């Protein structure tokens, strides 16, 4: 029996709830269709039309159940035309125009089709397993699509494992200091899936990685089955050998419980090394996915081949992925060396999946009310991202100064230090737009008080005023963390808006003697209003331009076992902490942006957050990659992390240039160390280590100049150019050259950034976005486009003076420095002297550049040079507005269309459209024609032609 009707959703749900809806039926609603399949895990499948190319799917085991509103999406079902039909036997079809979905009335499985009628997404697996959280019923869920297909997948947030194409990869979606979970994946075949779930989720294998002993046969070095041989050294002396069933120091409690008692506490030992030896084997042949979770120094060798040599700061371990190919029951030798100074280590494993499932699009979540996802179909990947932003909220324009240079460090300890940095940049004539005051400007016992320590910051308002007089903006760090003795903590606690368990447990932080602390609960409007009022009362009148909302995962207590951590981040109005595990940054940044929008309605806002989630872009948030480390492999990781994060729909991303944490060998007083020998006041870095550290920072800085936000930051070593790069050195010359190049490129950068708001654009672009038909680009992890015309190839290997660069098919590519012209489809060995990073420009590009300025809006009427890269037709839209207000939302901006016809060798500067207060009505355009062999990096102000432009169309011939 099938029920067809035009009744609305309410009538349909009432029918379902009454028990009258029968299996193998469907009901058309005002926004889509509800299907009750005959069999399968889902008892009800609801489909809603969100736009002509987006369909929302909810699959439930309880027909008629109402669900908690989404935290990530803001769009409502559209009032657009759609059809529902059952012309095909046992299938109901919902057609929205540019996307359609066909649901099996027997199984509830769904297939999605494009406007041509071609299937692009086929549901395969499905699981809805009842679970209980605090005694309340929920589901553990899984949904798989497209088994065995070769589609390339991108997005999923920011992850630190050099993963680019996610087909075949496993990605844990759980917020962490350096990892940002965004459950949105985009395909090279121009579709995307937004997985609407707030709990810990997974892309790929739904089985959580577990200890080696769960799946593998372990035999120690003496032949004893069931574990590994562990040898503990202090100094060069072997002090303990024992059999261990696994490597089990993953969390602080593990270290406390499992560290050999006979050695005494690890923190009291010096020069420790632990060595594990064993053979591993499995009855399941194939490629096994494994992970080394570690901090401090660790080196992993398999069958005599080194596969990992890694370091992380002791308090911030993370995963390093590796694969092992096992033949059935054939042993593989494992040798792991670890040099702990208080860190953590473990190895985790999963058995191989069947090939079809391994290469599929599969999401799973630990806790859910239902399977809930959105499917977007479009003509290109940019339009898929536009669909994501339609669902989760548009990204507003950042202030123009945000795209200038940010100077930061952990931390300016006094008012004089931060003012001294500003004065030095201005004295040297080096561009600077934003200076950042990091944490601990408050009294030692006053975290969360929002007070400045008067002994170190005697006049915060005067400090901000002087910074502004130097035409620099200033950002201030604020947290969701509060000491228990502060008035702000007490106000939150009195109203039930403070997670108090951390205080009740007596856990102390790392400041001074250690203080009891906790995070506030931002999941109610009252709590968010209190948070904003407290910030405004103490800090709102001081004139800060932007806000850094650090620790927004939140990391309430580092390295806590998951079962304990979940109790620290709840309960909330939604229930236990694990229900909203990934979402803290959303309501936390919402608290600030809502208040700022009320109080400063015409000011563009900028919030920097360490975490994010689907939709975070609507809160005027930029995200950075957390507390990375100053190592070459971590620099390499940042490239794919930033590109995939941008392809997740969140466009404004940055990172700590040079890495946040530094190896001890890089720490010395001569480079501004905070770790110098306090008794003698001296510390040194070996010349060979200093040389490597300086080259690492230079290469990272070169990369940073071509990421959406350009920001130097880190601990231990002072990060100002004049502190880390000696005067008259090649390092300093190169850093200043790239700094100035960033400012020369501001017309190009700001116009590219404007596309974020106007066209749901992306600045840091995976090569696949612009060259989807070139299979060679789909797995490239260390090249990307900055805007649509610049291709960036960072150098991430110490001592490298050349690197290979692939030239995507469909374009020719100019070497920015030499003018050498490379045809697409080739891999080229490019010169990369230490002072230069490979940078290429697409033939047909129109690259607008301006003069070097001290800040982005210093010379608004300066001439603009149009660099025309001949060999192909090109176009560009030059965008301008006032850079700081929200007038752009009222249509107050200008665009000047630029085009180049390669056949006629003619440049057209089109008629200007629009206007805004303070616009430059008349300006000079210089035109420079770049041909093969012509350098772009010499004589920046040189021009072949020059014209005066007053808003009317002009043409210039070569």
CORKA-V925853 format. One record per pair of residues at least 12 apart in sequence whose ideal C-beta (glycine too) atoms are under 6 Angstrom apart, sorted by sequence separation. I is the first residue (numbers start at 1). J is the second residue. If there is no record, write none. Layout:
# CORKA-V925853
i: (I/I)
j: (J/J)
This chain:
# CORKA-V925853
i: (34/46/83/159/183/230/298/308/556/566/609/793/850/881/23/91/100/110/128/152/153/422/503/607/669/767/811/897/24/33/45/82/109/153/230/297/407/607/608/609/669/721/810/850/880/12/21/23/32/90/127/152/156/307/503/605/668/807/809/928/929/32/44/90/227/228/292/441/502/610/625/668/808/809/848/849/879/896/909/928/12/31/32/42/98/126/227/295/374/638/668/807/926/927/31/43/160/183/227/296/500/589/848/877/878/894/895/927/44/125/224/295/418/484/499/807/9/43/124/159/240/498/499/589/765/846/847/877/878/894/907/926/1/9/806/893/3/6/8/12/123/158/295/498/499/846/876/925/2/124/157/220/294/497/666/804/805/816/893/3/121/122/157/293/497/585/665/845/875/892/924/925/50/157/407/412/634/804/805/816/894/174/293/405/585/593/843/857/874/923/50/51/314/317/405/411/585/586/593/666/697/802/813/814/50/52/173/291/292/314/405/406/407/408/410/492/585/628/630/841/843/844/846/873/922/48/49/155/156/247/303/314/404/411/590/630/802/803/843/844/845/873/887/927/929/155/172/291/302/303/497/554/583/589/622/623/624/625/629/776/802/844/846/848/872/155/582/585/624/628/777/801/811/812/153/154/171/213/290/401/483/484/589/628/629/630/710/801/868/49/213/552/617/627/698/705/805/153/170/212/290/301/448/483/701/774/882/169/170/211/234/448/519/752/774/881/151/152/235/287/288/300/447/481/552/698/702/882/435/449/519/694/705/771/795/151/234/287/288/299/439/448/481/612/434/435/436/437/438/480/658/771/868/912/233/298/432/448/480/549/909/285/434/448/675/767/911/232/285/297/414/415/658/674/795/911/250/285/296/657/673/794/910/52/55/231/282/296/426/657/52/53/283/296/422/547/672/793/909/31/52/53/55/230/283/488/671/672/16/17/47/49/156/296/419/657/908/16/228/229/281/295/415/422/295/523/524/667/791/906/907/228/281/422/507/523/13/33/294/521/672/906/279/280/789/846/293/789/905/47/279/280/502/660/662/846/292/502/653/654/657/660/662/708/814/28/221/278/652/658/708/789/35/291/478/552/652/654/656/45/220/277/549/552/553/656/290/532/552/812/861/870/218/219/276/531/546/547/548/549/550/860/33/289/863/864/865/866/867/868/869/870/32/275/861/45/528/532/863/865/867/142/216/217/274/288/523/287/522/635/642/26/42/216/273/286/501/502/522/630/40/61/284/501/35/37/38/39/40/272/444/476/120/478/522/37/474/37/120/474/475/477/479/401/473/479/475/477/480/267/266/464/464/706/24/461/209/460/41/450/706/41/622/450/450/703/250/249/249/250/699/247/748/247/748/734/747/747/745/746/651/730/744/692/480/743/743/746/651/821/651/740/819/819/646/819/747/818/646/817/170/647/816/817/643/816/642/643/754/70/751/751/215/212/702/215/212/177/209/209/640/643/207/639/205/205/639/160/206/161/636/635/202/201/632/199/200/632/199/195/197/199/197/196/195/193/194/193/192/191/190/168/190/168/167/192/190/186/186/184/402/399/399/148/398/147/147/148/367/367/147/146/146/144/145/144/143/142/392/393/395/392/141/396/393/140/141/143/138/139/141/133/315/398/395/389/388/112/114/385/99/604/602/602/421/67/405/406/407/408/410/252/251/253/431/409/60/251/409/316/58/59/431/58/75/57/75/312/56/73/73/74/54/55/72/311/54/53/53/54/405/403/313/400/403/311/397/395/389/386/385/175/177/199/200/198/199/198/471/198/381/181/175/433/431/433/184/180/180/182/175/134/133/178/177/177/404/401/400/186/184/184/182/158/162/162/164/160/162/160/158/400/399/158/155/154/157/397/155/154/155/71/71/72/72/188/188/154/165/165/164/164/162/152)
j: (46/58/95/171/195/242/310/320/568/578/621/805/862/893/36/104/113/123/141/165/166/435/516/620/682/780/824/910/38/47/59/96/123/167/244/311/421/621/622/623/683/735/824/864/894/27/36/38/47/105/142/167/171/322/518/620/683/822/824/943/944/48/60/106/243/244/308/457/518/626/641/684/824/825/864/865/895/912/925/944/29/48/49/59/115/143/244/312/391/655/685/824/943/944/49/61/178/201/245/314/518/607/866/895/896/912/913/945/63/144/243/314/437/503/518/826/29/63/144/179/260/518/519/609/785/866/867/897/898/914/927/946/22/30/827/914/25/28/30/34/145/180/317/520/521/868/898/947/25/147/180/243/317/520/689/827/828/839/916/27/145/146/181/317/521/609/689/869/899/916/948/949/75/182/432/437/659/829/830/841/919/200/319/431/611/619/869/883/900/949/77/78/341/344/432/438/612/613/620/693/724/829/840/841/78/80/201/319/320/342/433/434/435/436/438/520/613/656/658/869/871/872/874/901/950/77/78/184/185/276/332/343/433/440/619/659/831/832/872/873/874/902/916/956/958/185/202/321/332/333/527/584/613/619/652/653/654/655/659/806/832/874/876/878/902/186/613/616/655/659/808/832/842/843/185/186/203/245/322/433/515/516/621/660/661/662/742/833/900/82/246/585/650/660/731/738/838/187/204/246/324/335/482/517/735/808/916/204/205/246/269/483/554/787/809/916/187/188/271/323/324/336/483/517/588/734/738/918/472/486/556/731/742/808/832/189/272/325/326/337/477/486/519/650/473/474/475/476/477/519/697/810/907/951/273/338/472/488/520/589/949/326/475/489/716/808/952/274/327/339/456/457/700/716/837/953/293/328/339/700/716/837/953/96/99/275/326/340/470/701/97/98/328/341/467/592/717/838/954/77/98/99/101/276/329/534/717/718/63/64/94/96/203/343/466/704/955/64/276/277/329/343/463/470/344/572/573/716/840/955/956/278/331/472/557/573/64/84/345/572/723/957/331/332/841/898/346/842/958/101/333/334/556/714/716/900/347/557/708/709/712/715/717/763/869/84/277/334/708/714/764/845/92/348/535/609/709/711/713/103/278/335/607/610/611/714/349/591/611/871/920/929/278/279/336/591/606/607/608/609/610/920/94/350/924/925/926/927/928/929/930/931/94/337/923/108/591/595/926/928/930/206/280/281/338/352/587/352/587/700/707/92/108/282/339/352/567/568/588/696/107/128/351/568/103/105/106/107/108/340/512/544/189/547/591/107/544/108/191/545/546/548/550/473/545/551/548/550/554/342/342/542/543/786/105/542/291/542/126/535/792/128/709/538/539/794/344/344/345/346/795/346/847/347/848/835/848/850/849/850/756/835/849/798/588/852/853/856/762/932/763/852/933/934/762/935/864/935/764/935/289/766/936/937/764/937/764/766/879/196/878/879/349/347/837/351/349/316/348/350/781/784/350/782/350/353/794/318/364/321/796/796/364/365/796/365/366/798/366/363/365/367/368/372/373/373/374/375/376/377/378/358/380/359/359/384/384/381/384/388/606/604/606/356/606/356/357/359/578/579/360/360/361/360/361/362/363/364/614/615/617/615/365/620/618/366/368/371/367/368/371/367/558/652/651/649/649/375/377/649/377/884/885/886/720/369/710/711/712/713/715/559/559/561/739/718/370/561/719/627/370/371/743/372/390/373/391/629/374/391/392/393/374/375/392/631/376/377/378/387/739/749/661/750/753/663/757/756/760/760/760/553/555/578/581/580/581/582/855/583/769/582/582/855/854/856/614/611/612/614/611/576/576/626/626/627/856/856/856/647/648/649/648/625/636/637/640/637/640/641/641/883/884/645/644/644/648/888/647/647/648/583/586/614/615/768/772/766/778/779/779/781/781/778)
